[in-house]
């Protein structure tokens, strides 16, 4: 999901949740800590590392800052 329209479309089709990327992690609606949001926004492409992880049987993406 990369846009609000995609999120709305998935929810309209009956989804109860959708995966969101780093772009939404730093949004006002995100429950992430403000310090983490600030670090994501200030980080360069080389400092942000994303990789797939399995969480409770689901494939998820984890984002970390070096």
C-alpha positions, 0 to 999 in steps of 0.5 A: 500500500502506497497511497490513501486511495489504495488503503481505502480501496482495500477497506472498501473490499472488506479488508480489516487491516492493510500493510503500510510502508515507511511513508505512513510510519512517520505520519501523524496517525502513526502510534510510533514514538515521535523520536523514531518518526523524526529519525525515519524522516531525517535518515538517508536511504543508506541508513534505513534498512527494511527486511522481511520477517515472519511474525506470528505466521505472517510475513511482515516488513521490519524497518530499522535505522542504522 
